[in-house]
Amino acid sequence: MPIELPPADGQCTTLKCSLTSVITRFGTRSGISSVSLMCWILAAGLFSLAAVLIIGNAGKTQAPPDPGLTTEVAMLLMFGVGA
């Protein structure tokens, strides 16, 4: 995974890196479970991750006009890499 530069306001970004690895593991476990059980588990895992990301962004109403979607797209991508 690429190394992120620290943001200008000095906040720590290690949570994003840890969360990305957890999401990759979640994708791997969903992929393994879907092989032995049913294929819908992988789709349900992707849907639940997308729902969490959407709900998380819904609370950012006081954010700048264009907060960007880089982190969210990277999390969905890492779920797919894990699967």
C-alpha positions in Angstrom: 0.0 0.0 0.0 1.2 3.5 -0.7 2.4 5.7 2.2 0.2 8.7 2.8 1.6 12.1 3.5 0.5 13.6 6.7 -2.3 16.1 6.3 -1.6 19.8 6.7 -3.6 20.1 10.0 -1.3 17.5 11.6 -3.8 14.8 12.3 -2.6 11.2 12.4 -3.5 9.0 9.5 -2.6 5.6 10.9 -6.2 4.8 11.5 -6.9 4.9 7.8 -4.1 2.4 7.2 -5.2 0.1 9.9 -8.8 0.3 8.7 -7.8 -0.5 5.2 -6.0 -3.7 6.3 -9.1 -4.7 8.3 -11.3 -4.1 5.3 -9.0 -6.2 3.1 -9.2 -9.1 5.6 -12.9 -8.7 5.7 -12.9 -9.1 1.9 -10.7 -12.1 2.1 -12.9 -13.8 4.7 -16.0 -13.0 2.7 -14.4 -14.5 -0.4 -13.4 -17.6 1.4 -16.8 -18.0 3.0 -18.6 -17.5 -0.3 -16.7 -20.4 -1.9 -17.7 -22.9 0.8 -21.2 -21.6 1.6 -22.9 -19.4 -1.0 -22.0 -16.6 -3.4 -24.3 -14.1 -1.8 -22.0 -13.7 1.2 -19.5 -11.8 -0.9 -22.2 -9.5 -2.3 -23.6 -8.9 1.2 -20.2 -8.0 2.5 -19.7 -5.5 -0.3 -23.1 -4.1 0.3 -22.6 -3.7 4.0 -19.2 -2.0 3.5 -20.8 0.4 1.0 -23.7 1.1 3.5 -21.2 1.9 6.3 -19.3 4.3 4.0 -22.4 6.1 2.9 -23.7 6.5 6.4 -20.3 7.7 7.5 -20.3 10.4 4.9 -23.9 11.4 5.6 -22.7 12.9 8.9 -20.2 15.2 7.2 -22.6 18.0 6.4 -20.4 20.7 7.8 -17.3 19.6 5.8 -15.8 21.6 3.0 -17.8 21.7 -0.3 -15.8 19.0 -1.9 -14.5 16.5 0.7 -13.4 13.9 -2.0 -13.9 10.2 -2.1 -10.4 8.9 -2.3 -10.5 7.0 1.0 -13.9 5.5 0.3 -13.0 4.3 -3.1 -9.7 2.9 -1.8 -11.6 0.9 0.9 -14.0 -0.6 -1.7 -11.0 -1.4 -3.9 -9.2 -3.1 -1.0 -12.3 -5.2 -0.2 -12.2 -6.4 -3.8 -8.4 -7.1 -3.6 -9.0 -9.2 -0.5 -11.9 -11.1 -2.1 
